[in-house]
């Protein structure tokens, strides 16, 4: 990856001596094997059941390839793409996860990709950066809900090519996948043990130099690889070409068989082969290479280590081979010199696709794309949904409300604040409503911890005005009621039967967290999904079990006893406000509005707003906040539209434009 270029003049030779960078690989390997990676692990666990797009360019594209291979290895769908590919997508379904990998975090391509990723509102968005306090990480810290993993190399930035930053990034990625999904791989204690055991570095380098002498005079190298060799092959093409050393053609062993061998036949004197051989492809590689004519110089880079750990070994061997080619051609790969026109090309900005639907405002365009999941849709569909949106906004403007029911996690309380409670600003906003005797309801899948956190945030004089529906509103009480929630009652018989079945068929693997409540079972697992549990429920099909519900929250899956619903809290509050005024309604705000989200029922009511997912119902459950706003920030956006009189408030929808314009 280009680190520094100069636009004026003929050529820039800034960078670092490549040989010096190679000297740091051992220390980088050991350092990266120990640094904290909790944020990356958290992101991977959340992304396990979603398609994952991994975005990177230059040297980082090697890491994106490696990540994509690992994600596919756990049985998920993944694609590695360059920034231009991503920026060229007209529509992007938001039921995906996105990981952006960067070394420097300052180039225009990766910054534009981040902006589009935020606009796309994926399920999860993360950044893995091999530097801190760059333009990208500073932008990310201004937006809630982004998993940011960043580190500074102890030996400083890379030179012209990605070396230590790439090795450190890939070690972190591999560690994260191993720890997240219990993969059966062990990372050796040192780079020397992995790459050149029983040898010294200079001996290893001399042996490689002798082997490569048959290839260094060639103009073209064909690089053959299999699955676990792919990332190393990608890196070879990147480094050899970016440093101007030799042309590289990439092909896996079987794609090579489909005509690419003709290049060898027609360019015998100019071509050599480097074959990356892993334990998984050893037989295939041997059969293929045995058929290559003797007059074509061929070299094997072997690894005896299976899986992604073998990829790391091959990657390092590629890095050393780049030095040998550079020595022969009298080019330092760490500072090969960048021509002036190359610097100018680097600074061209990539084109961006607009999110605006012709004839609609930005607010309407984004709201409609959220409702239709960013997918392609017909003009008639846009026209119909636009009418529904405008009618919904008009109804909001004209109605009077006497109460608000909020979801808690992901709405009033951001994920980052899960163990600390909502922000002080949320407390201030709620207190303003309570001061005017507006009734507030809070529907949560949690228990006592919500009461404890809110009592720290809300003045005690208002506690009796807040109704909390604990455990998805199976137990309802005011904030000042110390006896709520009640966890002493016997578990509902249908829940007991369901839980017994799960345990008998061994579906709850080791590491699954189960919390039992009288009318709710909470499951936290990286391998069981909401849909899995719904299917099990259908298979059991035993009487009352059909009336149970399985819903997902931000952090867990909740199995609810018959009759449990967040609508229970809303119905109680409706009865309270009707006693005072027959012409008022209840506003509902949550984040999981799409089935099987735990706010699906709550946000199916006529006056509901989402700070996250929306349902397909065009009559309600709209998300009207600016791009990148979610959770607590989105709640604050909505509350800024409220104009309160005593016990009653209206929504001033004209303030939406002000919110969107910052």
C-alpha positions as a printed Julia matrix, in Angstrom:
662×3 Matrix{Float64}:
   0.0     0.0     0.0
   1.3     3.47   -0.88
   2.22    5.29    2.28
   3.55    8.65    1.03
   3.73   10.08   -2.47
   4.86   13.39   -3.94
   2.79   14.95   -6.7
   5.38   17.33   -8.06
   8.75   16.37   -9.51
   9.68   13.22  -11.35
   9.79   10.61   -8.63
   9.46   10.13   -4.88
  11.77    7.71   -3.09
  10.29    8.15    0.37
   9.75    5.0     2.38
  11.83    2.56    4.39
  14.53    0.1     3.42
  12.7    -3.17    2.82
  15.43   -5.25    4.47
  14.95   -3.25    7.68
  11.23   -3.97    7.62
  11.85   -7.7     7.27
  14.08   -7.58   10.36
  11.04   -6.54   12.41
   8.75   -9.39   11.27
   9.67  -11.7    14.17
   8.97   -9.05   16.78
   5.78   -7.97   15.02
   4.57  -11.58   14.98
   5.08  -12.01   18.72
   3.6    -8.59   19.5
   0.48   -9.21   17.4
   0.02  -12.61   19.05
  -0.56  -10.92   22.4
  -2.34   -7.57   21.87
  -6.0    -7.24   22.97
  -8.56   -7.98   20.24
 -11.84   -7.92   22.2
 -13.57   -5.5    19.81
 -12.75   -7.65   16.79
 -13.94  -10.8    18.56
 -17.19   -9.07   19.51
 -17.79   -8.03   15.91
 -17.09  -11.49   14.5
 -19.45  -13.18   16.94
 -22.23  -10.75   16.0
 -21.5   -11.25   12.3
 -21.41  -15.06   12.38
 -24.87  -15.44   10.85
 -24.75  -12.61    8.34
 -23.02  -12.26    4.98
 -19.79  -10.34    5.52
 -18.34   -7.81    3.08
 -14.66   -7.1     3.74
 -13.34   -3.91    2.15
  -9.7    -3.0     1.57
  -7.25   -1.94   -1.11
  -3.55   -2.23   -1.88
  -1.76   -4.35    0.69
  -4.88   -4.51    2.84
  -6.65   -6.47    0.12
  -4.55   -9.46    1.18
  -6.07   -9.2     4.66
  -9.58   -8.84    3.24
  -9.05  -12.02    1.22
  -7.82  -13.85    4.31
 -10.78  -12.65    6.39
 -13.27  -13.65    3.73
 -11.74  -17.14    3.55
 -12.0   -17.51    7.33
 -15.62  -16.33    7.38
 -16.5   -18.86    4.7
 -14.61  -21.48    6.71
 -17.1   -21.1     9.6
 -19.94  -21.72    7.15
 -20.99  -18.13    6.51
 -21.11  -16.12    3.28
 -18.4   -13.55    2.65
 -16.95  -11.46   -0.15
 -13.82   -9.34   -0.23
 -14.11   -6.23   -2.37
 -12.14   -3.12   -3.23
 -13.48    0.35   -2.37
 -14.4     1.03   -6.0
 -16.46   -2.16   -6.19
 -18.3    -1.21   -3.02
 -18.84    2.39   -4.08
 -20.25    1.17   -7.39
 -23.12   -0.77   -5.81
 -26.43    0.91   -6.6
 -28.21   -0.76   -3.7
 -26.92   -2.59   -0.68
 -29.16   -4.8     1.46
 -28.76   -3.84    5.11
 -28.96   -7.38    6.48
 -25.19   -7.72    5.96
 -22.09   -6.98    8.01
 -19.17   -4.85    6.81
 -15.55   -4.89    7.93
 -13.17   -2.21    6.63
  -9.47   -3.06    6.88
  -6.87   -0.33    6.5
  -3.25    0.35    7.35
  -3.19    4.16    7.32
  -6.87    5.12    7.3
  -6.29    8.37    5.42
  -6.74    7.64    1.7
  -9.83    8.96   -0.06
 -11.0     5.52   -1.25
 -11.28    4.03    2.21
 -12.86    7.21    3.62
 -15.49    7.2     0.87
 -16.14    3.5     1.54
 -16.68    4.24    5.21
 -19.18    7.0     4.42
 -21.13    4.66    2.15
 -20.96    1.86    4.71
 -22.53    4.17    7.3
 -25.21    5.16    4.81
 -25.9     1.5     4.01
 -26.74    0.86    7.69
 -25.56   -2.77    7.81
 -26.32   -5.09   10.71
 -22.78   -4.61   11.97
 -20.01   -2.26   10.88
 -16.4    -2.57   12.03
 -13.0    -1.08   11.27
  -9.65   -2.79   11.74
  -6.89   -0.19   11.47
  -3.13   -0.67   11.77
  -2.78    2.92   12.96
  -4.61    5.12   15.44
  -5.98    8.65   15.3
  -6.21    8.73   11.52
  -9.03   10.29    9.5
 -11.01    7.06    9.37
 -10.83    6.19   13.06
 -11.64    9.76   14.07
 -14.77    9.65   11.92
 -15.73    6.25   13.33
 -15.51    7.48   16.91
 -18.14   10.11   16.17
 -20.75    7.47   15.28
 -22.23    5.03   17.77
 -22.52    1.32   17.08
 -19.22    0.87   15.2
 -16.77   -1.77   16.41
 -13.35   -0.11   16.17
 -10.14   -2.13   16.49
  -7.01   -0.03   16.12
  -3.36   -0.4    16.99
  -0.03    1.29   16.38
   2.89   -0.85   15.3
   5.74   -0.63   17.82
   8.2    -0.26   14.91
   6.43    2.56   13.1
   4.58    2.62    9.8
   5.43    0.46    6.81
   7.4     1.76    3.87
   6.01    1.57    0.34
   4.69   -2.0     0.7
   2.51   -3.45    3.44
   4.75   -5.67    5.57
   4.61   -5.5     9.36
   1.17   -3.87    9.39
  -0.16   -6.66    7.17
   1.38   -9.44    9.24
   0.04   -7.92   12.46
  -3.42   -7.46   10.96
  -3.62  -11.04    9.73
  -2.4   -12.45   13.04
  -5.1   -10.47   14.85
  -7.76  -11.65   12.41
  -6.71  -15.28   12.76
  -6.63  -15.06   16.55
 -10.08  -13.48   16.57
 -11.61  -16.24   14.46
  -9.94  -18.97   16.51
 -11.21  -17.46   19.76
 -14.67  -16.57   18.44
 -15.5   -19.93   16.9
 -13.16  -22.38   18.66
 -11.34  -23.2    15.44
  -8.87  -26.1    15.79
  -5.72  -24.13   15.01
  -2.76  -23.1    17.12
  -0.53  -20.15   16.29
   3.14  -21.08   16.88
   5.04  -19.19   19.55
   7.34  -17.43   17.09
   7.67  -16.67   13.4
  10.89  -18.64   13.16
   9.15  -21.77   14.49
   6.46  -21.37   11.85
   8.51  -20.37    8.8
  12.08  -21.62    9.23
  12.35  -24.05   12.15
  15.81  -25.38   12.93
  17.35  -22.61   10.81
  18.61  -19.09   11.32
  17.02  -16.25    9.39
  20.1   -15.63    7.24
  20.32  -19.35    6.41
  16.67  -19.41    5.42
  17.11  -16.32    3.26
  20.2   -17.76    1.56
  18.37  -21.0     0.78
  15.47  -19.05   -0.73
  17.88  -16.93   -2.76
  19.5   -20.03   -4.27
  16.14  -21.5    -5.2
  14.84  -18.25   -6.73
  17.86  -17.69   -8.98
  16.15  -19.74  -11.69
  13.23  -17.28  -11.7
  14.61  -13.8   -11.09
  15.45  -13.25  -14.77
  11.89  -13.97  -15.94
   9.43  -11.26  -16.97
   6.34  -13.16  -15.83
   5.68  -15.4   -12.84
   2.61  -17.6   -12.78
   1.54  -18.03   -9.16
  -0.49  -21.2    -8.49
  -2.47  -21.61   -5.28
  -5.37  -23.33   -3.53
  -7.85  -21.96   -0.98
  -5.48  -21.41    1.94
  -2.77  -20.21   -0.41
  -4.98  -17.58   -2.04
  -4.26  -14.67    0.33
  -0.5   -15.21   -0.03
  -0.88  -15.31   -3.82
  -2.87  -12.06   -3.76
  -0.09  -10.5    -1.73
   2.58  -11.73   -4.13
   0.82  -10.11   -7.09
   0.41   -6.88   -5.12
   4.0    -6.61   -3.92
   5.79   -7.76   -7.09
   3.75   -5.46   -9.33
   3.57   -2.42   -7.02
   7.34   -2.48   -6.56
   7.86   -2.88  -10.33
   9.76   -6.18   -9.94
   7.98   -8.72  -12.16
   4.6    -9.33  -13.75
   2.52  -11.9   -11.86
  -0.41  -13.96  -13.11
  -2.62  -15.64  -10.51
  -4.52  -18.88  -10.96
  -5.7   -21.64   -8.67
  -4.6   -25.1    -9.72
  -7.81  -26.03  -11.5
  -8.44  -22.65  -13.12
  -4.9   -22.88  -14.47
  -5.99  -26.05  -16.26
  -8.62  -24.15  -18.25
  -6.33  -22.72  -20.92
  -3.89  -20.63  -18.87
  -1.14  -23.13  -19.57
  -1.09  -21.77  -23.12
   0.75  -18.71  -21.83
   3.63  -20.96  -20.82
   3.73  -22.66  -24.2
   3.76  -19.37  -26.12
   6.14  -17.52  -23.75
   8.56  -20.22  -22.69
  11.65  -18.05  -22.32
   9.99  -15.3   -20.3
   7.92  -17.28  -17.79
   8.44  -19.16  -14.54
   6.12  -20.74  -11.98
   5.86  -20.38   -8.23
   3.49  -22.93   -6.72
   2.09  -22.34   -3.24
   1.58  -25.81   -1.77
  -0.49  -26.47    1.36
  -1.24  -29.86    2.93
  -4.78  -29.59    1.54
  -3.58  -29.38   -2.09
  -0.35  -31.37   -2.01
  -1.58  -34.23   -4.21
  -3.21  -31.87   -6.72
  -0.14  -29.65   -6.83
   2.17  -32.63   -7.38
   0.07  -34.02  -10.23
  -0.12  -30.59  -11.86
   3.56  -29.72  -11.54
   4.67  -33.13  -12.78
   3.09  -32.27  -16.12
   4.88  -28.93  -16.49
   7.71  -29.26  -19.09
  11.22  -29.29  -17.65
  12.17  -26.18  -19.6
   9.78  -24.08  -17.47
  11.54  -23.2   -14.18
   9.25  -24.11  -11.3
   9.61  -23.46   -7.59
   7.42  -24.69   -4.75
   6.76  -22.69   -1.6
   5.59  -25.44    0.77
   3.91  -25.32    4.12
   3.31  -28.38    6.27
   0.89  -26.44    8.45
  -2.78  -26.91    7.64
  -5.41  -24.22    7.32
  -5.04  -20.47    7.87
  -1.86  -20.8     9.93
  -0.21  -22.18    6.8
  -1.38  -19.04    4.99
   0.69  -16.93    7.39
   3.77  -19.03    6.64
   3.31  -18.65    2.88
   2.72  -14.91    3.27
   6.05  -14.45    5.04
   7.86  -16.51    2.4
   6.38  -14.21   -0.25
   7.67  -11.18    1.66
  11.19  -12.61    1.7
  11.04  -13.54   -2.01
  10.16   -9.93   -2.83
  13.47   -8.86   -1.28
  15.4   -11.37   -3.39
  13.78  -10.17   -6.62
  14.46   -6.58   -5.54
  18.13   -7.32   -4.86
  18.54   -8.87   -8.31
  16.87   -5.93  -10.07
  18.56   -3.3    -7.88
  15.18   -2.02   -6.62
  14.45   -1.56   -2.93
  10.79   -2.72   -2.57
  10.43   -0.52    0.51
  11.17    2.63   -1.51
  11.04    1.81   -5.22
  10.24    5.38   -6.25
   6.83    6.66   -7.26
   6.46    8.49  -10.6
   4.69   11.84  -10.55
   1.79   10.55  -12.64
   1.36    7.68  -10.17
   0.94   10.11   -7.31
  -1.66   12.05   -9.27
  -3.58    8.87  -10.06
  -3.52    7.89   -6.38
  -5.23   11.14   -5.4
  -8.15   10.84   -7.83
 -11.45   10.49   -5.98
 -13.65    7.49   -6.76
 -17.19    8.18   -8.04
 -20.06    7.87   -5.57
 -23.56    6.56   -6.15
 -26.29    8.85   -4.85
 -28.77    7.6    -2.26
 -31.38   10.1    -3.42
 -34.43    8.79   -5.29
 -35.33   11.24   -8.1
 -38.2    13.5    -7.11
 -37.86   12.8    -3.37
 -36.07   14.54   -0.54
 -33.08   12.89    1.11
 -35.18   12.11    4.18
 -37.88   10.42    2.08
 -35.32    8.56   -0.03
 -33.5     7.11    2.97
 -36.69    6.26    4.85
 -38.06    4.4     1.82
 -34.82    2.55    1.19
 -34.83    1.46    4.83
 -38.41    0.26    4.5
 -37.6    -1.71    1.35
 -34.21   -2.93    2.65
 -32.22   -0.95    0.05
 -33.2    -3.42   -2.68
 -34.2    -2.62   -6.26
 -37.85   -1.71   -6.57
 -40.2    -0.5    -9.24
 -41.41    3.03   -9.8
 -44.95    1.95   -8.84
 -43.64    0.54   -5.58
 -41.8     3.79   -4.8
 -44.93    5.78   -5.58
 -47.12    3.65   -3.3
 -44.69    3.63   -0.38
 -44.06    7.37   -0.72
 -47.78    8.0    -0.26
 -47.77    5.82    2.85
 -44.75    7.66    4.28
 -46.25   11.09    3.73
 -49.55    9.98    5.25
 -47.69    8.58    8.29
 -45.77   11.81    8.83
 -48.95   13.85    8.43
 -50.74   11.67   10.99
 -47.87   12.12   13.44
 -48.11   15.87   13.04
 -51.86   16.0    13.65
 -52.16   13.62   16.62
 -51.92   14.31   20.33
 -49.97   11.95   22.58
 -50.09   11.38   26.31
 -47.37    8.78   26.67
 -44.29    7.2    25.09
 -43.27    3.57   25.35
 -39.56    3.01   24.73
 -37.61   -0.15   24.14
 -34.49   -0.22   26.32
 -31.41   -1.98   24.86
 -30.49   -0.53   21.48
 -32.94    2.33   21.97
 -32.61    4.17   25.28
 -29.36    2.37   26.02
 -26.64    1.93   23.39
 -24.76   -1.36   23.22
 -21.6     0.38   24.37
 -23.47    1.49   27.53
 -25.03   -1.91   28.2
 -23.31   -2.37   31.55
 -23.42    1.29   32.57
 -26.92    2.44   31.66
 -28.17    5.19   29.31
 -26.32    8.47   28.89
 -26.96   11.54   31.03
 -28.52   13.25   28.01
 -31.15   10.5    27.8
 -31.87   11.05   31.49
 -32.22   14.77   30.92
 -34.6    14.3    27.98
 -36.81   11.84   29.89
 -36.92   14.14   32.91
 -38.2    17.0    30.72
 -41.15   14.84   29.69
 -41.82   13.64   33.23
 -41.78   17.24   34.47
 -44.81   17.86   32.23
 -46.55   14.7    33.52
 -46.11   12.76   30.31
 -46.32    9.04   31.09
 -43.27    7.0    30.13
 -43.18    3.26   29.66
 -40.02    1.22   29.18
 -40.3    -2.27   27.69
 -37.23   -4.44   28.19
 -36.09   -8.03   28.03
 -33.98   -7.42   31.1
 -34.79   -7.34   34.8
 -33.59   -5.55   37.92
 -30.53   -4.0    36.25
 -32.78   -1.66   34.27
 -34.45   -0.38   37.44
 -31.07    0.15   39.12
 -29.6     2.05   36.15
 -32.66    4.26   35.64
 -32.88    5.15   39.33
 -29.35    6.54   39.04
 -30.4     8.62   36.05
 -33.9     9.88   36.86
 -34.73   12.12   39.87
 -36.6    10.13   42.53
 -39.63   12.43   42.41
 -40.43   11.07   38.94
 -40.0     7.34   39.65
 -43.71    6.69   40.19
 -44.46    8.12   36.72
 -42.38    5.53   34.88
 -43.79    2.07   34.16
 -41.28   -0.66   33.38
 -42.21   -3.88   31.63
 -39.53   -6.34   32.72
 -38.77   -9.55   30.82
 -40.61   -8.41   27.69
 -43.44   -7.02   29.82
 -44.26  -10.28   31.59
 -43.85   -8.38   34.87
 -44.82   -4.69   35.06
 -44.21   -2.17   37.82
 -43.26    1.44   38.46
 -39.65    2.53   38.76
 -40.05    3.01   42.53
 -41.37   -0.53   43.07
 -38.52   -2.47   44.7
 -40.47   -5.74   44.52
 -40.35   -5.75   40.74
 -39.43   -7.78   38.9
 -40.51  -10.92   40.74
 -38.06  -13.75   40.02
 -39.28  -16.11   42.75
 -42.31  -17.54   40.98
 -42.22  -20.96   39.36
 -41.32  -21.1    35.69
 -44.2   -21.35   33.24
 -44.86  -25.02   32.42
 -44.6   -24.51   28.67
 -41.19  -22.89   29.05
 -40.06  -25.79   31.25
 -41.14  -28.28   28.61
 -39.36  -26.39   25.85
 -36.13  -26.01   27.83
 -36.18  -29.71   28.76
 -36.5   -30.61   25.1
 -33.56  -28.38   24.12
 -31.36  -30.03   26.72
 -32.46  -33.57   25.89
 -31.55  -33.2    22.21
 -28.21  -31.54   23.09
 -28.92  -28.35   21.13
 -27.44  -26.13   23.82
 -23.72  -26.5    23.21
 -21.0   -25.66   25.7
 -20.59  -21.92   26.11
 -24.3   -21.15   25.7
 -25.63  -18.84   28.4
 -29.17  -19.54   29.66
 -31.09  -17.3    32.06
 -34.37  -18.7    33.41
 -37.19  -16.43   34.55
 -40.82  -17.23   35.41
 -42.08  -16.32   31.95
 -38.94  -15.89   29.89
 -35.86  -17.9    28.93
 -32.93  -15.87   27.63
 -30.33  -17.62   25.49
 -27.0   -16.14   24.44
 -25.21  -18.33   21.89
 -23.06  -17.84   18.81
 -24.41  -20.98   17.15
 -28.17  -20.92   17.75
 -30.34  -18.41   15.92
 -33.87  -17.18   16.5
 -35.05  -19.01   13.4
 -33.46  -22.26   14.69
 -35.51  -22.04   17.88
 -38.7   -21.18   16.0
 -38.23  -24.27   13.84
 -37.71  -26.41   16.93
 -40.91  -24.99   18.36
 -42.76  -25.96   15.19
 -41.34  -29.48   15.27
 -42.44  -30.0    18.87
 -45.97  -28.74   18.09
 -47.36  -29.6    21.49
 -50.51  -27.72   22.39
 -49.72  -24.51   24.24
 -46.21  -24.43   22.83
 -47.73  -22.99   19.66
 -48.61  -19.82   21.56
 -45.05  -19.26   22.76
 -42.9   -16.65   21.05
 -39.23  -16.51   20.15
 -37.83  -13.01   19.65
 -34.36  -11.56   19.27
 -32.9    -8.59   21.05
 -29.62   -6.75   20.55
 -27.64   -9.3    22.58
 -29.76  -12.42   23.02
 -32.74  -14.56   22.07
 -35.78  -14.55   24.34
 -38.31  -17.39   24.53
 -41.58  -16.03   25.92
 -44.42  -17.8    27.68
 -47.92  -17.61   26.15
 -49.46  -14.17   26.52
 -46.16  -12.33   27.05
 -45.81   -9.27   24.81
 -44.52   -5.71   24.95
 -48.05   -4.74   23.95
 -49.1    -5.58   27.52
 -47.31   -2.47   28.76
 -48.68   -0.31   25.96
 -52.24   -1.47   26.67
 -51.94   -0.61   30.39
 -50.63    2.85   29.53
 -53.39    3.41   26.97
 -55.97    2.73   29.68
 -54.27    5.21   32.02
 -54.2     8.09   29.53
 -57.75    7.47   28.29
 -58.98    8.09   31.83
 -57.62   11.64   31.54
 -58.21   12.37   27.85
 -60.03   10.31   25.24
 -58.29   12.08   22.36
 -54.68   11.13   23.02
 -52.52    8.28   21.77
 -49.33    6.43   22.72
 -46.09    6.81   20.75
 -43.82    3.74   20.57
 -40.06    3.9    19.9
 -37.79    0.86   19.49
 -34.97   -0.59   17.42
 -35.96   -4.16   16.47
 -39.05   -3.45   14.4
 -38.59   -6.22   11.86
 -39.67   -9.79   12.64
 -38.42  -11.67   14.65
 -37.16   -8.62   16.54
 -38.45   -8.15   20.06
 -40.0    -4.78   19.12
 -41.98   -6.18   16.19
 -45.3    -6.17   18.07
 -44.65   -2.87   19.83
 -43.76   -1.1    16.59
 -46.73   -2.56   14.74
 -48.93   -0.03   16.54
 -50.22    2.94   14.5
 -47.79    5.53   15.89
 -44.37    3.91   16.06
 -40.87    5.08   15.18
 -37.74    2.99   14.84
 -34.16    3.87   15.71
 -32.95    0.74   13.88
 -34.72   -1.99   11.92
 -38.11   -1.36   10.36
 -40.88   -3.74    9.35
 -42.3    -4.09    5.84
 -45.58   -2.48    6.94
 -45.79    0.86    5.05
 -48.37    2.3     7.45
 -46.13    2.43   10.53
 -42.7     1.58   12.0
 -40.73    4.19   10.02
 -37.15    5.23   10.71
 -36.91    8.99   10.07
 -33.53    9.88   11.59
 -30.41   10.87    9.62
 -27.96    8.28    8.31
 -25.56    7.02   10.94
 -27.92    7.99   13.77
 -29.2     5.09   15.86
 -29.91    4.13   19.43
 -29.61    6.96   21.93
 -28.76    9.58   19.3
 -31.85    8.67   17.27
 -34.05    8.83   20.38
 -32.73   12.33   21.07
 -33.48   13.28   17.45
 -37.11   12.21   17.89
 -37.48   13.91   21.26
 -36.24   17.18   19.76
 -39.4    17.12   17.6
 -41.7    16.95   20.62
 -43.55   20.01   21.9
 -45.03   19.36   25.35
 -48.03   20.86   27.09
 -49.3    19.56   30.44
 -49.69   15.75   30.13
 -49.92   16.02   26.34
 -47.43   16.51   23.53
 -47.46   16.92   19.78
 -44.78   16.1    17.23
 -43.52   19.0    15.14
 -42.49   17.16   11.97
 -41.17   20.38   10.42
 -38.18   19.98   12.76
 -37.14   16.89   10.8
 -35.42   19.08    8.22
 -33.42   20.83   10.94
 -32.32   17.48   12.38
 -31.24   16.2     8.95
 -29.29   19.38    8.27
 -27.44   19.11   11.59
